[in-house]
């Protein structure tokens, strides 16, 4: 519990003193001889952006963040994907976009956890030992820690990746809840009579599944494309349908190939 209190206190400090972080800590976190030794989340709280943290492996032709390959591709490719998959029927297109989102979200999160380059090793068991949701719902301090981690992680991957801004990722609610503003899918596809953020709905569910060690399904319950102020997603435990099993198997096969 002491390590959780210490982590929350340091996070609070960095949030209350943005100028000190930007001018004092960020140059230190980006120094070549230091940055290689620091975990991704530590660098992020010291003010580094995703652009500072990106890895470029020219030999293998890969770009990543903290050793995890960047596979949640740019928004322009998302538009192209919507166009190409639009040749399918509407239901097939929506399922394909959701499946791609789920697998990429799950893959990235699991790869980050497995490589232990995103968070200090002392905190990894808190996220991977099972029962995370129960601990979060019973312990306000643990809930605060997870909320702060997710906000920073979302900044690195979602906001600075050009996907929109995650305003909320609530692991204490039932169902779990995520709120996104400035969705790229809305920008490309809105206005619409029905929700359009199928890729992000899948990505949120895949990410939650990786972090909790339980399988979740996601759906968009409010969408800015339909006139809502923001896009709202809910994640509920999976019912083990055929589509869900196919997604799980594919995600696990990809991880096994790494």
C-alpha positions, 0 to 999 in steps of 0.5 A, a space after each residue: 500500500 505504501 508504494 501505491 500512496 507514494 505513486 499517487 503522491 508523485 502523480 499529484 505533484 506532477 499534475 499540480 506543477 506543470 511548469 516545473 515538470 515541463 521545464 525541469 523534469 522533461 529535459 532530464 527524462 529526455 537526456 539520452 543517458 537517462 531516457 534509456 533507463 526510465 520506464 515509459 510511464 515514468 518519462 510521461 509523468 516527467 513531461 515527455 510526450 509520445 513523440 519523445 518516447 517513440 522508438 524508430 528501428 530503421 533496420 526492421 522498419 518498425 516504429 514503437 513506444 517503449 518497445 511496443 510496436 505502434 499498430 494503432 495506425 494513423 487516422 487517415 488509414 482509418 478513413 481508408 479502412 472504413 472506405 474499403 470495408 464499406 464494400 461489405 454489408 453494414 453489419 460485416 463492416 462494423 464487425 470487422 472494424 470492431 475486431 481490428 480495434 479489439 485485437 490492436 487494443 489487446 495486443 498493444 496493452 498485453 505487449 506493454 505489460 509483458 515487456 515490463 518497459 512501461 511501468 516500474 517492475 514493482 507496480 506490474 503485479 498490481 495490474 497482472 495478478 488478477 482481481 484488479 477490478 475487485 481491488 479498484 472497487 474496494 480501494 479508493 486509493 487503488 482506483 485513483 492510481 489506476 485512473 491516473 495511469 490510464 489518463 497518462 497512457 491515453 495521452 501518450 497513445 490516444 491524444 498524442 496519437 491523433 485519435 481524440 481525447 479520452 476524458 474518462 476511463 472508469 474502472 469502478 462503474 458497472 459497466 465499465 465506462 470510457 468517454 472520448 471527445 474529438 473522435 477521428 471516426 466521427 470526424 470522418 463519418 459523421 453526422 449519422 443516425 447511428 454510432 460510428 466509432 466501431 474501431 474505438 469501441 473494439 479498441 477500448 474493450 481489447 485494452 480493458 481485457 488485457 489490463 484486467 485479465 478478463 474478457 470484455 465486450 464494448 459498445 458505443 452508447 452515445 456518439 458525437 456523430 448522432 449529436 451527443 456532446 461526446 462519445 461514450 463506451 460501455 464494457 461488459 463481461 463477454 458472453 463467449 459468443 463465436 465472434 468473441 472467441 475468434 477475436 481472442 484466438 487471433 489476438 493470442 496467436 499474434 502475441 505468441 508470434 512475437 
